[in-house]
Amino acid sequence: MPKKARELSALAVSRLKAEGRYAVSGVDGLYLRIARRSRAWGLIY
């Protein structure tokens, strides 16, 4: 079972700059992955 994350607003997501995987609240297992020049949503189930 994925952990619950704090909710990120659209503004908070747009301010994320560091590469990595960020858990997003609202849907269990939803992550925002930030790479060099791209952002992608992922769902781990």
PDB file of N, CA, C and O in Angstrom, chain B, residues numbered from 101:
ATOM      1  N   MET B 101       0.840  -1.171   0.000  1.00  0.00           N
ATOM      2  CA  MET B 101       0.000   0.000   0.000  1.00  0.00           C
ATOM      3  C   MET B 101       0.894   1.246   0.000  1.00  0.00           C
ATOM      4  O   MET B 101       1.720   1.393   0.900  1.00  0.00           O
ATOM      5  N   PRO B 102       0.755   2.143  -0.975  1.00  0.00           N
ATOM      6  CA  PRO B 102       1.583   3.346  -1.032  1.00  0.00           C
ATOM      7  C   PRO B 102       1.295   4.283   0.138  1.00  0.00           C
ATOM      8  O   PRO B 102       0.203   4.271   0.706  1.00  0.00           O
ATOM      9  N   LYS B 103       2.278   5.083   0.481  1.00  0.00           N
ATOM     10  CA  LYS B 103       2.090   6.026   1.577  1.00  0.00           C
ATOM     11  C   LYS B 103       1.259   7.224   1.113  1.00  0.00           C
ATOM     12  O   LYS B 103       1.206   7.537  -0.076  1.00  0.00           O
ATOM     13  N   LYS B 104       0.612   7.889   2.078  1.00  0.00           N
ATOM     14  CA  LYS B 104      -0.158   9.100   1.795  1.00  0.00           C
ATOM     15  C   LYS B 104       0.802  10.282   1.796  1.00  0.00           C
ATOM     16  O   LYS B 104       1.648  10.398   2.683  1.00  0.00           O
ATOM     17  N   ALA B 105       0.673  11.146   0.817  1.00  0.00           N
ATOM     18  CA  ALA B 105       1.549  12.304   0.709  1.00  0.00           C
ATOM     19  C   ALA B 105       0.756  13.575   0.950  1.00  0.00           C
ATOM     20  O   ALA B 105      -0.473  13.576   0.892  1.00  0.00           O
ATOM     21  N   ARG B 106       1.469  14.650   1.221  1.00  0.00           N
ATOM     22  CA  ARG B 106       0.775  15.921   1.378  1.00  0.00           C
ATOM     23  C   ARG B 106       0.344  16.416   0.002  1.00  0.00           C
ATOM     24  O   ARG B 106       0.957  16.088  -1.014  1.00  0.00           O
ATOM     25  N   GLU B 107      -0.713  17.203  -0.011  1.00  0.00           N
ATOM     26  CA  GLU B 107      -1.255  17.676  -1.277  1.00  0.00           C
ATOM     27  C   GLU B 107      -0.383  18.801  -1.823  1.00  0.00           C
ATOM     28  O   GLU B 107      -0.008  19.717  -1.092  1.00  0.00           O
ATOM     29  N   LEU B 108      -0.067  18.727  -3.104  1.00  0.00           N
ATOM     30  CA  LEU B 108       0.709  19.766  -3.768  1.00  0.00           C
ATOM     31  C   LEU B 108      -0.216  20.567  -4.674  1.00  0.00           C
ATOM     32  O   LEU B 108      -0.976  19.997  -5.456  1.00  0.00           O
ATOM     33  N   SER B 109      -0.148  21.884  -4.567  1.00  0.00           N
ATOM     34  CA  SER B 109      -0.948  22.738  -5.437  1.00  0.00           C
ATOM     35  C   SER B 109      -0.264  22.843  -6.799  1.00  0.00           C
ATOM     36  O   SER B 109       0.881  22.421  -6.961  1.00  0.00           O
ATOM     37  N   ALA B 110      -0.963  23.402  -7.762  1.00  0.00           N
ATOM     38  CA  ALA B 110      -0.382  23.599  -9.092  1.00  0.00           C
ATOM     39  C   ALA B 110       0.842  24.505  -9.002  1.00  0.00           C
ATOM     40  O   ALA B 110       1.827  24.289  -9.707  1.00  0.00           O
ATOM     41  N   LEU B 111       0.785  25.507  -8.145  1.00  0.00           N
ATOM     42  CA  LEU B 111       1.913  26.409  -7.966  1.00  0.00           C
ATOM     43  C   LEU B 111       3.107  25.678  -7.364  1.00  0.00           C
ATOM     44  O   LEU B 111       4.240  25.882  -7.799  1.00  0.00           O
ATOM     45  N   ALA B 112       2.867  24.837  -6.379  1.00  0.00           N
ATOM     46  CA  ALA B 112       3.950  24.076  -5.748  1.00  0.00           C
ATOM     47  C   ALA B 112       4.602  23.127  -6.751  1.00  0.00           C
ATOM     48  O   ALA B 112       5.823  22.973  -6.752  1.00  0.00           O
ATOM     49  N   VAL B 113       3.803  22.494  -7.598  1.00  0.00           N
ATOM     50  CA  VAL B 113       4.344  21.588  -8.614  1.00  0.00           C
ATOM     51  C   VAL B 113       5.186  22.363  -9.616  1.00  0.00           C
ATOM     52  O   VAL B 113       6.250  21.893 -10.019  1.00  0.00           O
ATOM     53  N   SER B 114       4.733  23.534 -10.023  1.00  0.00           N
ATOM     54  CA  SER B 114       5.484  24.320 -11.004  1.00  0.00           C
ATOM     55  C   SER B 114       6.806  24.824 -10.440  1.00  0.00           C
ATOM     56  O   SER B 114       7.737  25.098 -11.196  1.00  0.00           O
ATOM     57  N   ARG B 115       6.896  24.948  -9.125  1.00  0.00           N
ATOM     58  CA  ARG B 115       8.131  25.427  -8.492  1.00  0.00           C
ATOM     59  C   ARG B 115       9.158  24.328  -8.246  1.00  0.00           C
ATOM     60  O   ARG B 115      10.308  24.631  -7.927  1.00  0.00           O
ATOM     61  N   LEU B 116       8.781  23.075  -8.385  1.00  0.00           N
ATOM     62  CA  LEU B 116       9.729  21.976  -8.181  1.00  0.00           C
ATOM     63  C   LEU B 116      10.765  21.992  -9.295  1.00  0.00           C
ATOM     64  O   LEU B 116      10.413  21.962 -10.474  1.00  0.00           O
ATOM     65  N   LYS B 117      12.021  22.039  -8.933  1.00  0.00           N
ATOM     66  CA  LYS B 117      13.100  22.115  -9.921  1.00  0.00           C
ATOM     67  C   LYS B 117      14.061  20.930  -9.839  1.00  0.00           C
ATOM     68  O   LYS B 117      14.616  20.511 -10.855  1.00  0.00           O
ATOM     69  N   ALA B 118      14.260  20.392  -8.645  1.00  0.00           N
ATOM     70  CA  ALA B 118      15.238  19.320  -8.456  1.00  0.00           C
ATOM     71  C   ALA B 118      14.739  18.020  -9.075  1.00  0.00           C
ATOM     72  O   ALA B 118      13.557  17.688  -8.986  1.00  0.00           O
ATOM     73  N   GLU B 119      15.657  17.292  -9.704  1.00  0.00           N
ATOM     74  CA  GLU B 119      15.299  16.003 -10.289  1.00  0.00           C
ATOM     75  C   GLU B 119      14.894  15.037  -9.185  1.00  0.00           C
ATOM     76  O   GLU B 119      15.436  15.066  -8.080  1.00  0.00           O
ATOM     77  N   GLY B 120      13.939  14.189  -9.506  1.00  0.00           N
ATOM     78  CA  GLY B 120      13.513  13.200  -8.530  1.00  0.00           C
ATOM     79  C   GLY B 120      12.074  12.795  -8.737  1.00  0.00           C
ATOM     80  O   GLY B 120      11.445  13.142  -9.736  1.00  0.00           O
ATOM     81  N   ARG B 121      11.564  12.050  -7.765  1.00  0.00           N
ATOM     82  CA  ARG B 121      10.185  11.562  -7.804  1.00  0.00           C
ATOM     83  C   ARG B 121       9.468  12.111  -6.582  1.00  0.00           C
ATOM     84  O   ARG B 121       9.921  11.935  -5.452  1.00  0.00           O
ATOM     85  N   TYR B 122       8.347  12.775  -6.818  1.00  0.00           N
ATOM     86  CA  TYR B 122       7.594  13.424  -5.761  1.00  0.00           C
ATOM     87  C   TYR B 122       6.217  12.798  -5.650  1.00  0.00           C
ATOM     88  O   TYR B 122       5.482  12.729  -6.635  1.00  0.00           O
ATOM     89  N   ALA B 123       5.865  12.342  -4.461  1.00  0.00           N
ATOM     90  CA  ALA B 123       4.537  11.780  -4.220  1.00  0.00           C
ATOM     91  C   ALA B 123       3.524  12.916  -4.185  1.00  0.00           C
ATOM     92  O   ALA B 123       3.790  13.985  -3.635  1.00  0.00           O
ATOM     93  N   VAL B 124       2.362  12.672  -4.777  1.00  0.00           N
ATOM     94  CA  VAL B 124       1.302  13.673  -4.845  1.00  0.00           C
ATOM     95  C   VAL B 124       0.069  13.113  -4.154  1.00  0.00           C
ATOM     96  O   VAL B 124      -0.303  11.960  -4.375  1.00  0.00           O
ATOM     97  N   SER B 125      -0.561  13.922  -3.323  1.00  0.00           N
ATOM     98  CA  SER B 125      -1.747  13.485  -2.589  1.00  0.00           C
ATOM     99  C   SER B 125      -2.975  13.472  -3.483  1.00  0.00           C
ATOM    100  O   SER B 125      -2.986  14.062  -4.563  1.00  0.00           O
ATOM    101  N   GLY B 126      -4.006  12.790  -3.011  1.00  0.00           N
ATOM    102  CA  GLY B 126      -5.264  12.730  -3.740  1.00  0.00           C
ATOM    103  C   GLY B 126      -5.497  11.368  -4.344  1.00  0.00           C
ATOM    104  O   GLY B 126      -6.625  10.875  -4.343  1.00  0.00           O
ATOM    105  N   VAL B 127      -4.448  10.746  -4.864  1.00  0.00           N
ATOM    106  CA  VAL B 127      -4.528   9.412  -5.462  1.00  0.00           C
ATOM    107  C   VAL B 127      -3.361   8.601  -4.913  1.00  0.00           C
ATOM    108  O   VAL B 127      -2.208   9.017  -5.025  1.00  0.00           O
ATOM    109  N   ASP B 128      -3.655   7.446  -4.321  1.00  0.00           N
ATOM    110  CA  ASP B 128      -2.581   6.598  -3.798  1.00  0.00           C
ATOM    111  C   ASP B 128      -1.673   6.148  -4.930  1.00  0.00           C
ATOM    112  O   ASP B 128      -2.149   5.657  -5.954  1.00  0.00           O
ATOM    113  N   GLY B 129      -0.369   6.313  -4.752  1.00  0.00           N
ATOM    114  CA  GLY B 129       0.594   5.837  -5.725  1.00  0.00           C
ATOM    115  C   GLY B 129       0.873   6.787  -6.872  1.00  0.00           C
ATOM    116  O   GLY B 129       1.576   6.413  -7.811  1.00  0.00           O
ATOM    117  N   LEU B 130       0.340   8.019  -6.830  1.00  0.00           N
ATOM    118  CA  LEU B 130       0.566   8.989  -7.901  1.00  0.00           C
ATOM    119  C   LEU B 130       1.845   9.756  -7.621  1.00  0.00           C
ATOM    120  O   LEU B 130       2.030  10.290  -6.527  1.00  0.00           O
ATOM    121  N   TYR B 131       2.727   9.808  -8.610  1.00  0.00           N
ATOM    122  CA  TYR B 131       4.010  10.486  -8.478  1.00  0.00           C
ATOM    123  C   TYR B 131       4.247  11.414  -9.650  1.00  0.00           C
ATOM    124  O   TYR B 131       3.780  11.165 -10.762  1.00  0.00           O
ATOM    125  N   LEU B 132       4.976  12.488  -9.390  1.00  0.00           N
ATOM    126  CA  LEU B 132       5.472  13.372 -10.433  1.00  0.00           C
ATOM    127  C   LEU B 132       6.965  13.120 -10.531  1.00  0.00           C
ATOM    128  O   LEU B 132       7.690  13.278  -9.548  1.00  0.00           O
ATOM    129  N   ARG B 133       7.427  12.732 -11.705  1.00  0.00           N
ATOM    130  CA  ARG B 133       8.852  12.458 -11.915  1.00  0.00           C
ATOM    131  C   ARG B 133       9.447  13.606 -12.714  1.00  0.00           C
ATOM    132  O   ARG B 133       8.955  13.937 -13.793  1.00  0.00           O
ATOM    133  N   ILE B 134      10.502  14.213 -12.190  1.00  0.00           N
ATOM    134  CA  ILE B 134      11.166  15.317 -12.857  1.00  0.00           C
ATOM    135  C   ILE B 134      12.553  14.862 -13.272  1.00  0.00           C
ATOM    136  O   ILE B 134      13.356  14.432 -12.444  1.00  0.00           O
ATOM    137  N   ALA B 135      12.821  14.964 -14.564  1.00  0.00           N
ATOM    138  CA  ALA B 135      14.140  14.659 -15.117  1.00  0.00           C
ATOM    139  C   ALA B 135      14.730  15.976 -15.636  1.00  0.00           C
ATOM    140  O   ALA B 135      14.180  17.043 -15.363  1.00  0.00           O
ATOM    141  N   ARG B 136      15.804  15.916 -16.356  1.00  0.00           N
ATOM    142  CA  ARG B 136      16.487  17.130 -16.802  1.00  0.00           C
ATOM    143  C   ARG B 136      15.548  18.149 -17.431  1.00  0.00           C
ATOM    144  O   ARG B 136      15.449  19.277 -16.949  1.00  0.00           O
ATOM    145  N   ARG B 137      14.868  17.773 -18.486  1.00  0.00           N
ATOM    146  CA  ARG B 137      14.008  18.716 -19.206  1.00  0.00           C
ATOM    147  C   ARG B 137      12.565  18.265 -19.278  1.00  0.00           C
ATOM    148  O   ARG B 137      11.775  18.845 -20.023  1.00  0.00           O
ATOM    149  N   SER B 138      12.208  17.255 -18.528  1.00  0.00           N
ATOM    150  CA  SER B 138      10.851  16.729 -18.659  1.00  0.00           C
ATOM    151  C   SER B 138      10.209  16.487 -17.300  1.00  0.00           C
ATOM    152  O   SER B 138      10.879  16.339 -16.278  1.00  0.00           O
ATOM    153  N   ARG B 139       8.893  16.454 -17.333  1.00  0.00           N
ATOM    154  CA  ARG B 139       8.081  16.108 -16.171  1.00  0.00           C
ATOM    155  C   ARG B 139       7.089  15.068 -16.637  1.00  0.00           C
ATOM    156  O   ARG B 139       6.513  15.191 -17.718  1.00  0.00           O
ATOM    157  N   ALA B 140       6.887  14.047 -15.831  1.00  0.00           N
ATOM    158  CA  ALA B 140       5.955  12.983 -16.209  1.00  0.00           C
ATOM    159  C   ALA B 140       5.230  12.494 -14.965  1.00  0.00           C
ATOM    160  O   ALA B 140       5.804  12.420 -13.878  1.00  0.00           O
ATOM    161  N   TRP B 141       3.957  12.161 -15.146  1.00  0.00           N
ATOM    162  CA  TRP B 141       3.162  11.588 -14.073  1.00  0.00           C
ATOM    163  C   TRP B 141       3.272  10.075 -14.128  1.00  0.00           C
ATOM    164  O   TRP B 141       3.297   9.489 -15.211  1.00  0.00           O
ATOM    165  N   GLY B 142       3.338   9.442 -12.969  1.00  0.00           N
ATOM    166  CA  GLY B 142       3.391   7.987 -12.895  1.00  0.00           C
ATOM    167  C   GLY B 142       2.453   7.484 -11.814  1.00  0.00           C
ATOM    168  O   GLY B 142       2.246   8.144 -10.796  1.00  0.00           O
ATOM    169  N   LEU B 143       1.895   6.321 -12.045  1.00  0.00           N
ATOM    170  CA  LEU B 143       0.999   5.713 -11.070  1.00  0.00           C
ATOM    171  C   LEU B 143       1.533   4.332 -10.729  1.00  0.00           C
ATOM    172  O   LEU B 143       1.664   3.477 -11.605  1.00  0.00           O
ATOM    173  N   ILE B 144       1.837   4.116  -9.470  1.00  0.00           N
ATOM    174  CA  ILE B 144       2.317   2.824  -8.999  1.00  0.00           C
ATOM    175  C   ILE B 144       1.161   2.142  -8.297  1.00  0.00           C
ATOM    176  O   ILE B 144       0.607   2.665  -7.330  1.00  0.00           O
ATOM    177  N   TYR B 145       0.801   0.962  -8.796  1.00  0.00           N
ATOM    178  CA  TYR B 145      -0.329   0.253  -8.192  1.00  0.00           C
ATOM    179  C   TYR B 145       0.055  -1.145  -7.833  1.00  0.00           C
ATOM    180  O   TYR B 145      -0.769  -1.897  -7.313  1.00  0.00           O
TER     181      TYR B 145
END
